[in-house]
Amino acid sequence: MSKNFILSGLAASISNLVLNAGAYFLVLKDVFEAHPPVSAAFQKQLVRPPDQLVGWAMAATTLTMGFFIATVIKWSGARTFVSGLKYGFVVAFLYWSSINFGLYASSNHFSQTGVLADLPCSITAMTISAAISAWILGKGK
């Protein structure tokens, strides 16, 4: 693994986490509260409050997603911010459409409104993170 790949993965991890957290607190939290898929009491049982998040698991999911993004971008050959946006958008659209619609189809954890609100937020976060990843990978060339 090259230094640029490691930096690319770390940058994608951090940017994806920050963008998703920002989307949640600015948009999605209100949408999810206004359109719950289940009763409030049951939702409380399913979702941990922020002060009960499991730190090591949050770090693991952040890093694995960031390095997933960096790996896909490395394999795509994207080495500029704009090319990262292009490849990142395609991967993000396909990945998050599969996840969101699959969860909606098979569980009661998301409402249709929640899925349709989450989808553009998740796609945007991953697309921008992929562009940052490609830009960092291209700096060594």
N, C-alpha and C positions, 0 to 999 in steps of 0.2 A: 504494500500500500504506500502510495506516495504521500508526501506532506500535503500537497494540494487536495488530494482526495479526502484526507482526514479533516482538513480545514473546511472543505466543501460539505462534508457530512455534518460537522459540528454547526456550521452556519445554517444549513438547512434545518437541523434540529431546533435550534434556537428561534429562527425566524418562523418556522411552522408553529411552534408552541406559542409564541407571542401573538401571532396573527389569529390563531384559533381561540386563544384566551380572550383577545380583544373582541373578536366577533361574538363570543359567548356573552361577555359582560355588556356589550353595546347593543346587541340585537337578539341573540338567540335565547337568552335567559327569559326575557319578557314573552317571547313567542311560545316557548315551552310551558311557561306558567299559564298563559292565556289559552293554550290548546293542549291540555294534558290528555294522554291516551288512557289513563287510569285514574282512579280516585286519588286525592291528595294524600290520604293516609297510606295507600299502597305505594305511591311514588316516593314517599319519605323512606319506605323500607328498601326501595331499589337503589336510590341515589345517595351517595355519601355527601354530607355537607363539606364545604371547603376545608374546615379544620380537621376533618377525618380522612383526608386523602392519604393514600399509602405512597410515601415519598419515593422509595426505591422503584416501585412499579411505574410511577409517573416518569421517573428518569429513564427507565427501560423503554417505555413506549415512545418517549420523546426521541431518544437516540436511535431506536430501531426505525422509526418513521423517517428521521433525517437521513440515515444511511441508506434506507430504501430509495429515497428520492435521489441521493447522490449517485447510487449505483445505476439507477435507470438513466439518469442524465449522462453519466460516464459512458454507458453502453450506447446511448443515442448518438454520441459524438458532438452534442451541443457544447459550444465553448464561449458563447456570448450571452449577454442578458436576454436579448431578443430571441435567439434560438432556444434558450432555456424556457422562455415564456411559451413558445410554440409547442415544444415537446412536452413541457410540463402541463400545459392545458389539456392535451390529448390524454395523457396518463391520468391526470387528476380527474377529468370528466369520467373516464371509464371506471377508474378505481372507486370513486365516491358514489357514482351512480349505482354500481354493483352493491356496495356496502349499504347505502341508504335504502334502496328499493328492496334489497334482500332482507334487511332488518324489518322494514315495514311489512313485507309480505309474510314474514315468519314469526313475528313477535308482537306483543302489545306494548312495547316500550316506547314507540314513537307514533305520533299522530301524523296524518297525511300533511297537515299544515307544517308540523315540525320538520318533517323530511324535506319538504319543498323549501323551507327557510334554511335548513342546514346545508343543503346541497350547494348552493352558490357560495356560501361562506367557506365550506371545506375546499371546494374547487379553487377558489381564489387564494386561500392560504397556501395550498400545495403548489399552485402555479407560480406564485411569487417566490416561494422557497426554491423551486426548481430553477428559476431564472437566476437567483443568487448563487445557487450551486454551480450552474453552468459558467457564470461569470468568474467564480473562483477557480474552477477547473481550467478555464482559458487563460488565466493569468500566468501560468507556467509555460505557456506555448510561445 
